[in-house]
Each structure stands twice: as C-alpha cells, then as structure tokens.
Amino acid sequence: MSDKDDKRARNVAPEHRWPAVFATLVALAAYAILPSVVPLIERYVVVGICLVLLIVLIAYNPHHLTKESRWSRRLEIALAILILVANQVAFVETIIRLLAKHGNGYELLFASLQVWVTNVIAFALMYWVLDRGGPVSRVSVARHELPLADFRFPQDEDHDAIDEVARGSSQKMDWVPNYVDYFYFSLSNSMAFSPTDTMPLTHRAKLLMSLESFGGFVLLALVIARAVSLIG
C-alpha cells in the first residue's frame, strides 16, 4: 500500500490522533499496575513494546491521521492485538482467582475492574483499526472503494429521518465513525452484553463482539458473587 497523503478523495476531516492515544495509555497503565501472578518484568516488557509501537505511530501521524503505509497499518493492528491478547490473559487469570477465591477479596474486585476497563478500551481499538480499512481509509478513500463495513452505525441509515437528524447522516454529511464512537459501542456492548445502536455486519465483527460481551458477562457475574460473599 502506498502512502496516502492529504489529497483525500472526499471532503472529510482526518481523525485526531489523541483520543485513541489517551485510551491506549490508560489501558497500558491499568495493565501495568494490575495485581497479577504474571511477573512484573514480563508485564513491563509488554507495556514497553506497546509504548515503542505507539511512539512510532505518533511520530508518523503526530496530530491527525492523514497518511498510512503498509508498515504503519501493520503496526497499528499489532498494537491493538497485543493489548487485547495481554488483557485476555489477565482476564483468564482473574476468573481463575475469583473461582478459587484466592487472594484478598477487595484486591480481586479492584483487579476485575481494571481488566474490565482495559477490555473495553482494547476491543474499541480493535474495532477502530479494522472497520472499513482503518481510520485513514475511512476519510481518504472514496466510499465505493472502501472495504466492506464491519459495523453499521445509526448515522449510516439516518438520511431519511427528520431534517436535523438527517443532516448528520453518512449520506448527507459524509459522516464516518472515529475512536469515540467505537469506544462508546464497546462500552455499551460490555454492559448490555449485546449490540445496542451499532450492529456487527461481518463474521469477525460478530466474533469479536461475542467475545467481549461473553467476557463482560462472566466477569460481572463472578464479581457480584464475590461481592455478596464479602458482604455476607
């Protein structure tokens, strides 16, 4: 893939880099301080690798996501996968500790919250980098040339609504989702355990959302049970 410069095929403002960067830093901080049987040095190695990837990506697109190359696209996806996989390991460990009732109860509840928050951010990053070719493609490629959408947002079908709603639709305003939109529906999927206003369209989107909602349900059920036992 050749570099995509500022001569965009559509009149859509490029997405700002920093919402996704801030969310990534929060996820890495939560993972680094998570009470875990995983040795601290190994967690720091994961965080260090993620930070190196993040710094490279920021240097390539410091403020707005205006260009993309084959290597930057791969780094972007690798960063999201690494954070997600690392947190899934922490998730499994937390579930085992909750079931075995090992360790301080309050520490486990706090660890569960850290894992849950990181999960929301990690899945949001995955949705963000995968949908319609990623954040650069969504604003730089003509709609008829975009990869198939992984998700359908309300704005994608609001063109025939009342005027003040229709004006913000994908068809009339050329609207495209940004990281905040993916974070919101990742959060709602983790709490509702099902799609709310955003619907998965592809198999990979359905599988990712299923994994996220299943994990959120299991974690919440065990946390409630542990909290009840602590109260009792």
N, C-alpha and C positions, 0 to 999 in steps of 0.2 A: 504494500500500500504506500503510495507516495504521500508526501506531506500535503496537508490541506491548509491553505493559507487563508487570509482574511477575505478573499474574494468569494464569499459564500453564494451558493445558488439561491438562497432565499433571504428575505429581509427579516431575519430573526437574530436578536441579540445573543451573543455567546454566553454560556452559563458562567457564573463566577466560581472560582476555584474553592473559596474558603469555607463555605458551609460543609462540604464533604471533608475538607482537611480537618476542621474542628471536630466533626463527628469521629473521624478516624483517630485523632489524638485522644479523645475521651475513651474510645474502645481500647486503645493500647494501654492507657493509664489504668483502666479498670482491670485489664488482664494482668498487668504487671504487679498490682498490689493484691490480687485475688489470693485468699488463703487456699493453698493447694499442696498436694503431695508431690507435684511436679517440682523438681529442684529450681530454686530461684535463678540460677545461672542459665538454665535451659529456657525459662520464660524470658529472661533478659535477651537471650540470643534471638528469640522470635521477635521481640519488640524491636531489637536493633536492626534486624533485617527489614522489618516493615518501615522503620524510620528512614533507612537508606533509600528504599524504593520510593517512599513518599517525597523525600528531598529531591530526588532525581526528577520526579514528575512535576513538582512545584517549579524547579528550575526550567523545565521545558515549557510550562504554561504558568507563569508566576501569578497572574491575577484572573484572567479569563481563559476559558478553554477554547482556543481559536485554531489550534493545529494538532495534528495527530500523525504518527508514523507507525509502521509495523511494530517496532520495538516498544514505543510508548503505550500502544494498545495492549501488548502482551504484559508489560509491567503493571498496567492498571488492573488487568484481570488477575494477575498473580497476587497482587497486594490484597485484593478483595477475597480471593480464595484462601490465602494464608491466614488472614484474620478469622475467617469463617471456620476453617478447619481447626485452628488452635482453640477457638471458643467451643467447638463441638467436643473436643477432648475434655475441656474444663467442665462442660455440661454433663458428660457421662460420669466424670469423677464426682461431681456434686450430687448427681442422682444416687450413685452408689453409697455415698456418705449419708445421704438423707435416709435411704432404706436401711442401712446398717446402724443408724443412729450413733455414728462415731463422731467424736469431737464435741466442742461446745455448741449448744443449740443456737445461741444468738449469732455466733460466728458463721454457722451454716446458713442461717437465714440471710445474713448480710452477703455471703458468697453467692447465694441464689439470686439475689437482686443484681449483683454485679454481672453474673452470667446472663441474666435475662436482658439487661440493658445493652450489654455488648452484642447479644444475639440480634436485637432489633437493629442496631447500627450495622452489623456485619451483613445481614440479609438485605438491608437497604442499599448498601454498597454494591452487592451482587446484582440486585435488580437494576441499579443505576448504570452499571458498566455494561450490562447485557442488552437491555431493551433498545431496539431499533438501531443497533450498532454502536451504542455508547453516547456520551454527552456531546462529543464533537460532531458525529454523524447526524445527530438529531437536528442540529441547526445548520449544518453545512451542505447536506445532501438534499437534492430535490425529493419531495415526498414520494414520487413514483419510483424513485431509485433506492429508497430506504429498505433495509432488511425488514422482514415481517415483524410486526409489533408483538412483543411478549405480553403486553398488558393493554387493556382498554380503560382509559380514564373517562370520567364524566364529561370533560371538555371535548372528547372525541365524538360525542353524539349530541351536543347541546346546540347545534347550528339551527335547529328548528324550534328552539324554546322561545320564551318571551325575549324581547329585544335586548334588555340589559344583561341577560344571561347569554344569549346567542353571540353578542359582540365579543365575548371572551372565549369562544369555541375554537377548536383546532382549525375548522374550515374557514371561519371568517377572520380570525386574528392570527392564524398560523401558529397557534399555541403549541408548545412542546413541554413535557414534564422536566423538572430539574430535581436536584437531590432532595429538596424539602418535600416534594410530592412523593418520592419513593420512601423517604423516612416516615411520612405520615401513614402511608398504607402498610408499611412494615409494622409500625406500632399498632395500628388497628387490627392487623392480622394476628399479632401476638396476643392481643387482649380478647378479640372476638373468636379466635380460633377458626376463622373463615373469612373469605373476601367480604369487604364492606361495599365501598363505592368503586373500587378498582378490580377488574376481573382479569384473571390469567387466561391467556389465549393459546400458548404453546405448551408442549409437554414439559419442557424444562422449567417453565414458569410455574406450572401446576405442581411439579415435584418439589421445587424449592419452597413454595408457599405451604405445601403439605408438611414438609419437614419442619418449617418454622412454627406452624400452628400446633403440630403434634408436640414439639418440644416445649412450647409455652404452656400447653395444657398439662403435660406430665409434671413440669416443674411447679406450676401453680398448685396442682392437686397435692403434691408431696409437701410443699411449703405450708399449705393450710393445715395438713395433717400434723406436721411437726409443730406448728404454732399452737394448735389445740392441745397437743401433748405437753407443751411447755406451760401453757396456762393451767392445765389440769394438774 
